[in-house]
Amino acid sequence: MSNGTGMHRRSKEEAGKSDERQINLKTTMNSQTTIEQENIHWRGDMDDDCTAEWNGLLLRAEWSRGEGTDAIWWWAVISIETGEQLDTSNTHSHTATTGEDARKCAEEAARPWLLAKGYNKYSPLELHNKRNLKGLR
């Protein structure tokens, strides 16, 4: 459709299709996020005791004792399915002294477990679909 300048304006129908394609592209891009790009959502008191669920793992960070630079934080990575502690601060020489540090340690400790399960090869959406397809066979 011409606007008198030789330029063509999109019809409402064409504009709607273009917007739909943009939304589909955003959805596709978001579904291809790898574990390195995922945001982990922690719940609870970030200055005392907090948890996050991440692809079948429970991450915990808990203030143990002390204040300021003398503070000691405990963290753990736990399998939600089995309840097994896969990794904890008890097995590492580094002592987390802030909640942020403890959460970061738990996230870093969880990554090898997720990589071993193939989470880096597939996006969360692809993994979800693969699991659902296995259940249908």
Secondary structure by P-SEA (a helix, b strand, c coil): ccccccbbbbcaaaaaaaaaaaaaaaaaaaaacccccbbbbbbcccccccccccccbbbbbbbcccccccbbbbbbccccccccccccccccccccccaaaaaaaaaaaaaaaaaaaccccccaaaaaaaaaaaaac
